[in-house]
Amino acid sequence: MIFVAYKPPFVSSNFYLQSLKHRYKIKKIGYSGTLDPFASGVLVIATGSYTKLLNHINLSPKVYIATVWLGAESSSLDMENISKVNIVSEFSISQINKVLHSLKGKITYTPPIFSAKKINGIRAYKLARDNQPIELSSITTEVFDINLLHYSHPFLSFKIIVQKGTYIRSIGYLIANKLGVSGTLSNLIRIKEGNFCFENYKILPPLDILTYEKINLKEYEEDFKYGRKIILKNDKISKNKRYIAIFDNFFSIIEFNDIGEIRYILNNLEF
């Protein structure tokens, strides 16, 4: 099955996943993009053979609500490693809106050292915990929209829509930096991934959430069951485009090569 869960704050995504696994006695379980331990919000969860579908689900853009604590300093850019809190002057709403507006579009920044980025095969956060020197390359991301929700000094809350892979902790740091002060996130909630939002753990039909075009190949059902070689001569089929072939009790994700031969991306997934 596939469903949307709501991760509570101050537990890792993997810990939360394992708690679901043990609670419901699920043998195989996986989830969408990792949420920081201090963050809460949407995780798309898949179980059994449907874990293979996670790479085929559109999880972008992502929508977050975040709060920046202006004046706070943290090596992880969140609440977990605050080392100092500076008293900073209050800002006008126009100053804040100007900064937020400047972040719309493509931006380049350095990910937090407490992140899952790998350096010589080792996760950056593991090196950071051991106080090892870390140099991370800059990354480019796109901010589709960002708006001020509330400002009660020194806390600034905003809603942001971004592409997959964006570090919101870094966005919070950039906001504070552009205002000329230190800052770290005090709260982070993911409210949406792609078209997925939390609806009380409602089970989602897989064919409704996959965006590939559906194709009728029922006359080849036995061939699909055993993964046999199939070549179709059909001018309406696009080469190297993915399709969903639907049968009575299972479905498959496929594509066609230049000679019309079917390549099984995922085969024989039962309903």
C-alpha positions as CSV (number, residue, x, y, z in Angstrom):
1,M,0.0,0.0,0.0
2,I,0.9,3.7,-0.4
3,F,-0.2,6.4,2.1
4,V,0.8,9.8,3.4
5,A,2.0,9.8,7.0
6,Y,2.8,12.8,9.3
7,K,6.2,12.6,11.0
8,P,6.3,14.1,14.5
9,P,9.2,16.5,15.4
10,F,12.4,15.4,17.1
11,V,12.6,11.9,15.7
12,S,14.5,10.9,12.6
13,S,12.5,9.8,9.5
14,N,14.1,6.4,9.7
15,F,13.1,6.0,13.4
16,Y,9.6,7.0,12.6
17,L,9.5,4.5,9.7
18,Q,10.7,1.7,11.8
19,S,8.1,2.5,14.5
20,L,5.4,2.1,11.8
21,K,7.0,-1.1,10.6
22,H,6.9,-2.7,14.1
23,R,3.5,-1.3,15.0
24,Y,1.8,-2.7,12.0
25,K,4.1,-5.7,11.5
26,I,5.1,-4.7,8.0
27,K,8.0,-6.7,6.5
28,K,9.1,-4.1,3.9
29,I,8.6,-0.4,4.1
30,G,10.1,2.7,2.5
31,Y,9.5,6.5,2.4
32,S,9.9,9.6,0.3
33,G,12.4,12.4,0.9
34,T,13.9,12.5,4.4
35,L,12.7,15.1,6.9
36,D,15.2,16.6,9.4
37,P,14.8,15.2,12.9
38,F,13.5,18.5,14.4
39,A,11.0,18.9,11.5
40,S,7.5,17.5,11.2
41,G,5.1,16.8,8.4
42,V,4.4,14.8,5.2
43,L,6.2,11.6,4.4
44,V,4.9,9.4,1.5
45,I,5.1,5.8,2.8
46,A,5.1,2.6,0.7
47,T,5.0,-1.0,1.8
48,G,5.8,-4.3,0.2
49,S,6.4,-4.3,-3.6
50,Y,5.0,-0.8,-3.8
51,T,8.3,0.6,-2.3
52,K,9.6,0.2,-5.9
53,L,7.1,2.9,-6.9
54,L,8.6,5.7,-4.8
55,N,11.1,6.5,-7.6
56,H,8.2,6.8,-10.1
57,I,6.1,9.2,-8.1
58,N,6.4,13.0,-8.7
59,L,7.3,14.5,-5.3
60,S,8.0,18.0,-6.5
61,P,7.4,20.8,-5.8
62,K,7.6,20.7,-2.0
63,V,5.7,23.1,0.3
64,Y,7.0,24.0,3.7
65,I,6.1,26.4,6.6
66,A,9.2,27.5,8.5
67,T,10.2,29.9,11.3
68,V,13.5,31.6,11.5
69,W,14.8,32.7,14.9
70,L,16.7,35.9,14.1
71,G,19.9,36.3,16.1
72,A,20.3,32.6,17.0
73,E,23.4,30.7,16.0
74,S,23.5,26.9,15.3
75,S,26.0,24.8,13.5
76,S,23.2,22.6,12.1
77,L,21.0,25.7,11.3
78,D,18.2,24.3,13.5
79,M,17.1,24.0,17.1
80,E,19.4,21.1,17.9
81,N,22.8,22.8,18.1
82,I,22.1,26.4,19.2
83,S,25.4,27.8,20.7
84,K,24.5,31.5,21.0
85,V,21.6,33.9,20.8
86,N,22.3,37.5,19.9
87,I,19.9,40.4,20.5
88,V,19.1,42.0,17.2
89,S,17.0,45.0,16.2
90,E,13.5,44.6,14.8
91,F,13.0,44.8,11.1
92,S,10.2,46.4,9.1
93,I,7.8,44.2,7.1
94,S,8.9,45.9,3.9
95,Q,12.6,44.9,4.7
96,I,11.6,41.3,5.2
97,N,9.4,41.1,2.1
98,K,12.2,42.6,0.0
99,V,14.6,39.8,1.2
100,L,12.0,37.1,0.7
101,H,11.2,38.4,-2.8
102,S,15.0,38.3,-3.7
103,L,15.0,34.6,-3.1
104,K,12.5,33.7,-5.8
105,G,13.8,31.9,-8.8
106,K,17.1,30.0,-9.1
107,I,19.5,30.4,-6.2
108,T,22.9,29.0,-5.4
109,Y,23.9,28.2,-1.8
110,T,26.0,25.8,0.3
111,P,24.1,22.9,2.0
112,P,24.3,22.6,5.8
113,I,27.2,20.6,7.2
114,F,24.6,18.6,9.1
115,S,23.2,17.0,6.0
116,A,23.1,13.7,4.1
117,K,25.5,15.0,1.4
118,K,28.4,12.6,1.0
119,I,32.1,13.5,1.2
120,N,34.3,10.6,0.1
121,G,31.5,8.2,0.8
122,I,30.8,9.5,4.3
123,R,27.6,11.5,5.2
124,A,28.4,15.1,6.1
125,Y,26.5,15.0,9.3
126,K,28.7,12.1,10.6
127,L,31.8,14.2,9.9
128,A,30.2,17.2,11.5
129,R,29.4,15.3,14.7
130,D,33.0,14.2,14.9
131,N,34.2,17.8,14.4
132,Q,35.9,16.9,11.2
133,P,36.7,19.6,8.6
134,I,34.0,19.8,5.9
135,E,33.8,21.5,2.6
136,L,30.6,21.1,0.6
137,S,30.1,22.2,-2.9
138,S,27.5,24.8,-3.7
139,I,24.2,23.6,-5.2
140,T,21.5,25.4,-7.3
141,T,17.8,25.1,-6.6
142,E,14.6,26.9,-7.5
143,V,12.3,28.7,-5.2
144,F,8.9,28.8,-6.9
145,D,7.3,31.0,-4.3
146,I,8.0,32.4,-0.8
147,N,5.7,34.5,1.4
148,L,5.8,36.0,4.8
149,L,3.2,34.5,7.1
150,H,3.9,36.1,10.5
151,Y,6.6,38.3,12.1
152,S,6.8,38.6,15.9
153,H,10.4,39.6,16.6
154,P,12.7,37.8,16.6
155,F,10.6,35.0,15.0
156,L,9.8,35.2,11.3
157,S,7.5,32.6,9.7
158,F,7.2,32.0,6.0
159,K,5.7,29.6,3.5
160,I,7.9,28.4,0.7
161,I,7.4,26.3,-2.4
162,V,10.6,24.7,-3.8
163,Q,11.9,22.0,-6.0
164,K,12.9,18.6,-4.6
165,G,16.3,18.6,-2.8
166,T,16.2,22.1,-1.4
167,Y,17.5,22.6,2.2
168,I,15.1,24.8,4.0
169,R,17.5,25.3,6.8
170,S,19.9,27.0,4.4
171,I,17.0,29.2,3.1
172,G,16.4,30.3,6.7
173,Y,20.1,31.1,7.1
174,L,20.0,33.1,3.8
175,I,17.1,35.1,5.0
176,A,18.8,36.1,8.2
177,N,22.1,36.7,6.4
178,K,20.4,39.1,3.9
179,L,18.9,40.9,6.8
180,G,22.5,41.3,8.2
181,V,22.1,39.0,11.3
182,S,22.6,35.4,12.3
183,G,19.6,33.1,12.3
184,T,18.5,29.5,12.5
185,L,15.2,27.6,12.0
186,S,13.2,27.1,15.1
187,N,10.4,25.2,13.4
188,L,9.9,23.4,10.1
189,I,6.8,21.7,8.7
190,R,6.4,20.0,5.3
191,I,2.8,20.3,4.3
192,K,3.0,18.9,0.8
193,E,5.2,16.8,-1.5
194,G,4.0,17.1,-5.1
195,N,0.3,16.5,-4.9
196,F,0.5,14.6,-1.6
197,C,-0.7,16.1,1.7
198,F,-1.7,14.4,4.9
199,E,-5.2,13.0,5.0
200,N,-5.3,10.8,8.1
201,Y,-3.2,7.9,6.7
202,K,-5.6,7.4,3.8
203,I,-4.5,4.5,1.4
204,L,-3.8,5.8,-2.1
205,P,-4.6,3.7,-5.2
206,P,-1.3,3.3,-7.1
207,L,-2.8,3.9,-10.5
208,D,-4.1,7.3,-9.4
209,I,-0.8,8.6,-8.3
210,L,1.4,7.5,-11.2
211,T,1.5,10.0,-14.1
212,Y,2.6,7.6,-16.9
213,E,0.2,7.1,-19.7
214,K,-1.9,4.0,-19.5
215,I,-1.8,1.5,-22.4
216,N,-4.0,-1.6,-23.1
217,L,-2.0,-4.7,-23.8
218,K,-4.3,-7.3,-22.3
219,E,-3.7,-9.8,-25.1
220,Y,-0.1,-10.0,-23.9
221,E,-1.0,-10.8,-20.2
222,E,0.6,-14.2,-20.2
223,D,3.8,-12.8,-21.7
224,F,3.9,-10.1,-19.0
225,K,3.4,-12.6,-16.2
226,Y,6.6,-14.3,-17.2
227,G,8.5,-11.3,-18.5
228,R,8.8,-12.6,-22.0
229,K,10.2,-10.7,-24.9
230,I,7.6,-8.7,-26.7
231,I,8.0,-6.5,-29.9
232,L,5.1,-4.3,-31.0
233,K,4.8,-2.6,-34.3
234,N,2.6,0.4,-33.5
235,D,3.0,3.9,-34.9
236,K,1.1,5.3,-31.9
237,I,3.7,4.1,-29.4
238,S,6.4,6.6,-28.5
239,K,9.9,5.2,-28.1
240,N,11.7,5.6,-24.8
241,K,8.5,6.9,-23.1
242,R,7.1,5.1,-20.0
243,Y,3.7,3.6,-19.9
244,I,1.5,1.6,-17.5
245,A,0.2,-1.7,-18.8
246,I,-2.9,-2.7,-16.7
247,F,-4.2,-6.2,-16.4
248,D,-6.9,-7.9,-14.2
249,N,-4.7,-8.5,-11.1
250,F,-1.5,-6.7,-11.8
251,F,0.1,-3.8,-13.6
252,S,3.6,-3.1,-15.1
253,I,5.6,0.0,-15.9
254,I,7.3,-0.4,-19.3
255,E,8.9,1.5,-22.1
256,F,9.7,0.7,-25.8
257,N,13.1,0.8,-27.4
258,D,13.7,1.9,-31.0
259,I,12.5,-1.3,-32.6
260,G,9.3,-1.5,-30.4
261,E,10.6,-4.1,-28.0
262,I,9.2,-3.8,-24.5
263,R,11.6,-3.1,-21.6
264,Y,10.2,-3.9,-18.2
265,I,10.9,-1.1,-15.7
266,L,8.7,-2.7,-13.0
267,N,6.8,-5.8,-13.8
268,N,3.9,-7.8,-12.3
269,L,3.0,-5.5,-9.4
270,E,-0.2,-6.9,-7.9
271,F,-3.2,-4.7,-7.0
